């Protein structure tokens, strides 16, 4: 379950990042590389220009970080380590907020991944799986 959750999260991160770059780089890539994001006309984030909005939508979005979270979950799952439940709940919260504010998107796969994470964590608890790191070791007590 955890490995499938990691795969889903990773695919969402890849999809968002690659899709947004495909849509923005042809039009704005040269301006980004020309450091036009640093120009005074683009300094006011409240009055976001299409140039800065495209950067925030793609490169500076949560897409690359979502990819990283997915890879970490996948890495943990492949080693038999149960990721903390807060990752699942954070994904659900983020998806709910963004869906309410921006509408439906393919990122609705994230709650599916969150359920897989929670079920995987529940199964690990039922099996009596020990935490990956002993509690005392986390604070240097062991």
Phi and psi in degrees as GROMACS dihedral restraints (atoms count N, CA, C in turn):
[ dihedral_restraints ]
;  ai    aj    ak    al  type     phi  dphi    fc
    3     4     5     6     1   -66.9    20    10
    4     5     6     7     1   -39.2    20    10
    6     7     8     9     1   -64.6    20    10
    7     8     9    10     1   -43.0    20    10
    9    10    11    12     1   -63.5    20    10
   10    11    12    13     1   -37.1    20    10
   12    13    14    15     1   -62.6    20    10
   13    14    15    16     1   -44.3    20    10
   15    16    17    18     1   -61.1    20    10
   16    17    18    19     1   -40.2    20    10
   18    19    20    21     1   -63.6    20    10
   19    20    21    22     1   -46.6    20    10
   21    22    23    24     1   -61.1    20    10
   22    23    24    25     1   -45.4    20    10
   24    25    26    27     1   -63.8    20    10
   25    26    27    28     1   -43.4    20    10
   27    28    29    30     1   -61.1    20    10
   28    29    30    31     1   -44.6    20    10
   30    31    32    33     1   -63.2    20    10
   31    32    33    34     1   -38.1    20    10
   33    34    35    36     1   -63.5    20    10
   34    35    36    37     1   -41.8    20    10
   36    37    38    39     1   -64.7    20    10
   37    38    39    40     1   -42.8    20    10
   39    40    41    42     1   -64.9    20    10
   40    41    42    43     1   -46.6    20    10
   42    43    44    45     1   -60.7    20    10
   43    44    45    46     1   -45.5    20    10
   45    46    47    48     1   -65.4    20    10
   46    47    48    49     1   -47.4    20    10
   48    49    50    51     1   -65.7    20    10
   49    50    51    52     1   -50.3    20    10
   51    52    53    54     1   -65.4    20    10
   52    53    54    55     1   -44.2    20    10
   54    55    56    57     1   -61.5    20    10
   55    56    57    58     1   -44.2    20    10
   57    58    59    60     1   -69.4    20    10
   58    59    60    61     1   -36.2    20    10
   60    61    62    63     1   -67.3    20    10
   61    62    63    64     1   -38.9    20    10
   63    64    65    66     1   -61.3    20    10
   64    65    66    67     1   -36.1    20    10
   66    67    68    69     1   -79.7    20    10
   67    68    69    70     1   -26.3    20    10
   69    70    71    72     1  -106.2    20    10
   70    71    72    73     1   -36.5    20    10
   72    73    74    75     1   -60.8    20    10
   73    74    75    76     1   -43.0    20    10
   75    76    77    78     1   -58.4    20    10
   76    77    78    79     1   -33.3    20    10
   78    79    80    81     1   -90.4    20    10
   79    80    81    82     1   -36.9    20    10
   81    82    83    84     1  -118.6    20    10
   82    83    84    85     1    -6.3    20    10
   84    85    86    87     1   -56.2    20    10
   85    86    87    88     1   -43.2    20    10
   87    88    89    90     1   -64.0    20    10
   88    89    90    91     1   -38.0    20    10
   90    91    92    93     1   -66.9    20    10
   91    92    93    94     1   -39.2    20    10
   93    94    95    96     1   -62.0    20    10
   94    95    96    97     1   -48.1    20    10
   96    97    98    99     1   -66.6    20    10
   97    98    99   100     1   -25.7    20    10
   99   100   101   102     1   -81.6    20    10
  100   101   102   103     1     8.9    20    10
  102   103   104   105     1    59.5    20    10
  103   104   105   106     1    27.9    20    10
  105   106   107   108     1   -68.8    20    10
  106   107   108   109     1   -16.7    20    10
  108   109   110   111     1   -64.5    20    10
  109   110   111   112     1   -22.0    20    10
  111   112   113   114     1   -88.0    20    10
  112   113   114   115     1    -3.4    20    10
  114   115   116   117     1   -69.6    20    10
  115   116   117   118     1   148.5    20    10
  117   118   119   120     1   -56.0    20    10
  118   119   120   121     1   -31.4    20    10
  120   121   122   123     1   -64.8    20    10
  121   122   123   124     1   -22.2    20    10
  123   124   125   126     1  -104.4    20    10
  124   125   126   127     1     6.9    20    10
  126   127   128   129     1   -75.1    20    10
  127   128   129   130     1   -26.5    20    10
  129   130   131   132     1   -87.8    20    10
  130   131   132   133     1   105.0    20    10
  132   133   134   135     1   -69.8    20    10
  133   134   135   136     1   -21.9    20    10
  135   136   137   138     1   -70.7    20    10
  136   137   138   139     1   -36.0    20    10
  138   139   140   141     1   -99.9    20    10
  139   140   141   142     1    62.8    20    10
  141   142   143   144     1   -65.7    20    10
  142   143   144   145     1   128.2    20    10
  144   145   146   147     1   -83.6    20    10
  145   146   147   148     1   164.9    20    10
  147   148   149   150     1   -56.7    20    10
  148   149   150   151     1   -33.1    20    10
  150   151   152   153     1   -63.2    20    10
  151   152   153   154     1   -51.1    20    10
  153   154   155   156     1   -71.0    20    10
  154   155   156   157     1   -36.9    20    10
  156   157   158   159     1   -62.0    20    10
  157   158   159   160     1   -39.6    20    10
  159   160   161   162     1   -65.3    20    10
  160   161   162   163     1   -35.7    20    10
  162   163   164   165     1   -67.1    20    10
  163   164   165   166     1   -44.9    20    10
  165   166   167   168     1   -66.5    20    10
  166   167   168   169     1   -32.2    20    10
  168   169   170   171     1   -71.7    20    10
  169   170   171   172     1   -28.5    20    10
  171   172   173   174     1  -113.0    20    10
  172   173   174   175     1   -83.8    20    10
  174   175   176   177     1   -65.6    20    10
  175   176   177   178     1   -36.2    20    10
  177   178   179   180     1  -100.2    20    10
  178   179   180   181     1    12.7    20    10
  180   181   182   183     1   -82.7    20    10
  181   182   183   184     1  -175.5    20    10
  183   184   185   186     1   -80.6    20    10
  184   185   186   187     1    -4.9    20    10
  186   187   188   189     1   -55.6    20    10
  187   188   189   190     1   -52.1    20    10
  189   190   191   192     1   -62.9    20    10
  190   191   192   193     1   -35.8    20    10
  192   193   194   195     1   -71.4    20    10
  193   194   195   196     1   -34.5    20    10
  195   196   197   198     1   -62.6    20    10
  196   197   198   199     1   -39.9    20    10
  198   199   200   201     1   -59.3    20    10
  199   200   201   202     1   -45.1    20    10
  201   202   203   204     1   -63.4    20    10
  202   203   204   205     1   -44.8    20    10
  204   205   206   207     1   -60.5    20    10
  205   206   207   208     1   -43.5    20    10
  207   208   209   210     1   -61.1    20    10
  208   209   210   211     1   -42.7    20    10
  210   211   212   213     1   -66.7    20    10
  211   212   213   214     1   -36.1    20    10
  213   214   215   216     1   -66.7    20    10
  214   215   216   217     1   -44.6    20    10
  216   217   218   219     1   -61.4    20    10
  217   218   219   220     1   -43.1    20    10
  219   220   221   222     1   -61.8    20    10
  220   221   222   223     1   -45.4    20    10
  222   223   224   225     1   -60.0    20    10
  223   224   225   226     1   -45.7    20    10
  225   226   227   228     1   -62.7    20    10
  226   227   228   229     1   -46.3    20    10
  228   229   230   231     1   -61.1    20    10
  229   230   231   232     1   -39.4    20    10
  231   232   233   234     1   -67.4    20    10
  232   233   234   235     1   -19.7    20    10
  234   235   236   237     1  -100.7    20    10
  235   236   237   238     1     5.6    20    10
  237   238   239   240     1    76.2    20    10
  238   239   240   241     1    17.9    20    10
  240   241   242   243     1   -98.8    20    10
  241   242   243   244     1   131.6    20    10
  243   244   245   246     1   -85.8    20    10
  244   245   246   247     1   120.7    20    10
  246   247   248   249     1   -66.1    20    10
  247   248   249   250     1   153.8    20    10
  249   250   251   252     1   -66.5    20    10
  250   251   252   253     1   147.6    20    10
  252   253   254   255     1   -63.5    20    10
  253   254   255   256     1   -24.6    20    10
  255   256   257   258     1   -62.5    20    10
  256   257   258   259     1   -24.0    20    10
  258   259   260   261     1   -64.5    20    10
  259   260   261   262     1   -45.6    20    10
  261   262   263   264     1   -62.3    20    10
  262   263   264   265     1   -46.5    20    10
  264   265   266   267     1   -66.8    20    10
  265   266   267   268     1   -35.3    20    10
  267   268   269   270     1   -65.5    20    10
  268   269   270   271     1   -40.6    20    10
  270   271   272   273     1   -62.8    20    10
  271   272   273   274     1   -42.6    20    10
  273   274   275   276     1   -63.7    20    10
  274   275   276   277     1   -47.7    20    10
  276   277   278   279     1   -59.7    20    10
  277   278   279   280     1   -46.2    20    10
  279   280   281   282     1   -62.0    20    10
  280   281   282   283     1   -42.2    20    10
  282   283   284   285     1   -65.8    20    10
  283   284   285   286     1   -41.5    20    10
  285   286   287   288     1   -62.7    20    10
  286   287   288   289     1   -48.7    20    10
  288   289   290   291     1   -61.7    20    10
  289   290   291   292     1   -47.3    20    10
  291   292   293   294     1   -69.0    20    10
  292   293   294   295     1   -32.0    20    10
  294   295   296   297     1   -69.7    20    10
  295   296   297   298     1   -41.3    20    10
  297   298   299   300     1   -63.1    20    10
  298   299   300   301     1   -42.6    20    10
  300   301   302   303     1   -80.7    20    10
  301   302   303   304     1   -34.2    20    10
  303   304   305   306     1  -120.2    20    10
  304   305   306   307     1    -7.0    20    10
  306   307   308   309     1    94.3    20    10
  307   308   309   310     1  -177.7    20    10
  309   310   311   312     1   -67.2    20    10
  310   311   312   313     1   147.3    20    10
  312   313   314   315     1  -154.6    20    10
  313   314   315   316     1   169.4    20    10
  315   316   317   318     1   -63.9    20    10
  316   317   318   319     1   -13.8    20    10
  318   319   320   321     1   -69.0    20    10
  319   320   321   322     1    -1.0    20    10
  321   322   323   324     1   -67.5    20    10
  322   323   324   325     1    -4.4    20    10
  324   325   326   327     1   -72.9    20    10
  325   326   327   328     1   -18.9    20    10
  327   328   329   330     1   -64.9    20    10
  328   329   330   331     1   -39.8    20    10
  330   331   332   333     1   -62.5    20    10
  331   332   333   334     1   -31.1    20    10
  333   334   335   336     1   -63.1    20    10
  334   335   336   337     1   -45.3    20    10
  336   337   338   339     1   -62.6    20    10
  337   338   339   340     1   -38.3    20    10
  339   340   341   342     1   -64.0    20    10
  340   341   342   343     1   -42.3    20    10
  342   343   344   345     1   -62.1    20    10
  343   344   345   346     1   -42.8    20    10
  345   346   347   348     1   -60.1    20    10
  346   347   348   349     1   -40.3    20    10
  348   349   350   351     1   -63.8    20    10
  349   350   351   352     1   -45.1    20    10
  351   352   353   354     1   -66.6    20    10
  352   353   354   355     1   -40.2    20    10
  354   355   356   357     1   -65.5    20    10
  355   356   357   358     1   -42.4    20    10
  357   358   359   360     1   -61.2    20    10
  358   359   360   361     1   -41.0    20    10
  360   361   362   363     1   -66.1    20    10
  361   362   363   364     1   -40.8    20    10
  363   364   365   366     1   -62.9    20    10
  364   365   366   367     1   -44.6    20    10
  366   367   368   369     1   -63.0    20    10
  367   368   369   370     1   -38.5    20    10
  369   370   371   372     1   -65.0    20    10
  370   371   372   373     1   -40.1    20    10
  372   373   374   375     1   -64.2    20    10
  373   374   375   376     1   -41.5    20    10
  375   376   377   378     1   -64.4    20    10
  376   377   378   379     1   -34.7    20    10
  378   379   380   381     1   -74.3    20    10
  379   380   381   382     1   -12.8    20    10
  381   382   383   384     1    77.9    20    10
  382   383   384   385     1    25.7    20    10
  384   385   386   387     1   -62.4    20    10
  385   386   387   388     1   131.4    20    10
  387   388   389   390     1   -74.6    20    10
  388   389   390   391     1   152.6    20    10
  390   391   392   393     1   -59.9    20    10
  391   392   393   394     1   151.4    20    10
  393   394   395   396     1   -62.0    20    10
  394   395   396   397     1   -35.1    20    10
  396   397   398   399     1  -121.2    20    10
  397   398   399   400     1   123.7    20    10
  399   400   401   402     1   -56.6    20    10
  400   401   402   403     1   142.9    20    10
  402   403   404   405     1   -55.5    20    10
  403   404   405   406     1   -43.0    20    10
  405   406   407   408     1   -63.1    20    10
  406   407   408   409     1   -32.0    20    10
  408   409   410   411     1   -69.0    20    10
  409   410   411   412     1   -25.9    20    10
  411   412   413   414     1   -64.1    20    10
  412   413   414   415     1   -30.5    20    10
  414   415   416   417     1  -113.8    20    10
  415   416   417   418     1    15.0    20    10
  417   418   419   420     1    77.0    20    10
  418   419   420   421     1    25.0    20    10
  420   421   422   423     1   -93.9    20    10
  421   422   423   424     1    -6.7    20    10
